[in-house]
Amino acid sequence: MERSLLKEMNRVDLIAYINRLKEAKLKTMYWGKFFDLKQTTQLTWTSLTGSEGAPVMADVVEYNASAPLKSRRTIAKATGDIPKIVIKRGMDEKDYNDYIVMKALSGADADKTELLRIVFNDVNFCYTGCLARTEWLGLQALSTGQLSLDENNNNGKVTEVVVNFGIPTANKSGVTAAWSNPTTGKPITDIRAKAAYIRSKGDTARYIVMDETTYFNMINTDEVKASWALYQRIADNKVAVPSLESLNAMLTAERLPIVYIVDSLVRHESKPKVFTNVSPWKTGKVAFINDLKVGKILHGPIAEENSEALKKIATQTKVDHILVTKWSELEPFGEFTKGQSNCFPTFGDVDSIYLMNTLGTTWSV
């Protein structure tokens, strides 16, 4: 292992580039809307169950009487190990020769731009790849209450055991009829019933989080069209389709939670140059939550970031939870870039998360 062969690459420029990249990429991702980053010294995660629910009333007693002692809610935990996330890309001899040629021609501004694209392209790829896996982990966890790695969403470790975050079974339900059927689907009825159940548990839901497909299924049902037409005083209730803004205005008027749409897509490479688009949010699943922030992305220490020997022979920097390393090999010849992170989503209180399957009458993942 040797230092990076790309002379334009140094730690200062690497940090500056990743910080600019971070600002741009996080605007297009959703995991930061629901999870805060939190560093931990341990490579384990814990989700808590045991919400406070509705407030317990104080008692009315006589003067000089002792205050009755109230019970403390038992806190349970779902826990597990924080996994390692890693992605690597390499430049071979041909790629390096292209870099040498472009470097020799980099007199004009356009050529310089192309040179910098070659220099930083793999950094972009690896850093963004770690962000994309963070996106998938967070949104899968919130939309389904569990995580499972298989050949369709992961090319490394495949787990047979589903990681369950402990959202109560009673908090998960189906719908009257699938929202994908515009005639029989009853989104307003289902939302009203779910909101009433949540209130009966002492909780409040202000948001209904769903993906774009589920949203379009919802607004194209006859029930939503008719409800919105009545709200807007539109005579032809078979034509009226609400916008998100007007739909939420109607839901607010009926004291129901508003819709929050997640529009996210990442790619899975199962083998070289074989890509499949994967939606981090499970289509058809809806989460009822009171606050958008429902938990944290815990990230633990990475062994390589504390290696003084490695720092002497590799260009390396860590931004938030992602460590990016660049180095070269002489035999076989190559320039390599690696992004890695030890991170996992965790919920502050799973009792306050309520899930609904809009594609069936019962809950299923």
Sequence and secondary structure as in RCSB ss.txt:
>XXXX:A:sequence
MERSLLKEMNRVDLIAYINRLKEAKLKTMYWGKFFDLKQTTQLTWTSLTGSEGAPVMADVVEYNASAPLKSRRTI
AKATGDIPKIVIKRGMDEKDYNDYIVMKALSGADADKTELLRIVFNDVNFCYTGCLARTEWLGLQALSTGQLSLD
ENNNNGKVTEVVVNFGIPTANKSGVTAAWSNPTTGKPITDIRAKAAYIRSKGDTARYIVMDETTYFNMINTDEVK
ASWALYQRIADNKVAVPSLESLNAMLTAERLPIVYIVDSLVRHESKPKVFTNVSPWKTGKVAFINDLKVGKILHG
PIAEENSEALKKIATQTKVDHILVTKWSELEPFGEFTKGQSNCFPTFGDVDSIYLMNTLGTTWSV
>XXXX:A:secstr
 B  S TT  HHHHHHHHHHHHHHHHTT SHHHHEEEEE SSSEEEEEE    S        TT           
EEEEEE  EEEEEEEE HHHHHHHHHHHHTTTSHHHHHHHHHHHHHHHHHHHHHHHHHHHHHHHHHHHHSEE   
TTT SS   SS EE    GGGEE  SS TTSTTT  HHHHHHHHHHHHHHTT    EEEEEHHHHHHHHTSHHHH
HHHHHHHT S TTT    HHHHHHHHHHTT  EEEEE   EEEEEETTEEEEE SS TTEEEEESSS  EEEEE 
  GGGG HHHHHHSEEEEETTEEEEEEEEETTEEEEEEEEEEEEEEES GGG EEEETTSSS   
